[in-house]
Amino acid sequence: MKKLLTLSIFIILSFSSSNAKINESDKEKLIKCLGLYAAHSFLTQDKLSLAKIEHSLGGKKFLTMYLLENGMSEDEVNKKMVEITDEIYGQPFDEKGSKNCDVYVYNLIPGSKEKIDVLGSNQY
């Protein structure tokens, strides 16, 4: 009986940790990156290359889906994305900020680079 109880607890802990929601610090950083990607996706080709616009669109779509899948409501994601985008909109492309977001997202979420690339390349 003791072995069964120990095995049950181990299985429950294994599944609950693999399905854990993202922590607040990571969520806030991801939301800032989402807003940055969204703002950059509005830039025109005379201000930004098509490849970077596509990358921004892919990042926006990926992070939106990721945040929704990890416990945020659609209303919350959209509201926070708009708040950040409004702060950045109209400013020139932020190369350093974009690279920092890429590195952060790629390190935090396995397979994110490939998914962003695929989502971005399917935009046009």
Secondary structure, 3 states (H helix, E strand, C coil): CHHHHHHHHHHHHHHHHHCCCCCHHHHHHHHHHHHHHHHHHCCCCCCCCHHHHHHHHHHHHHHHHHHHHCCCCHHHHHHHHHHHHHHHCCCCCCHHHHHHHHHHHHHHCCCHHHHHHHHHHCCC
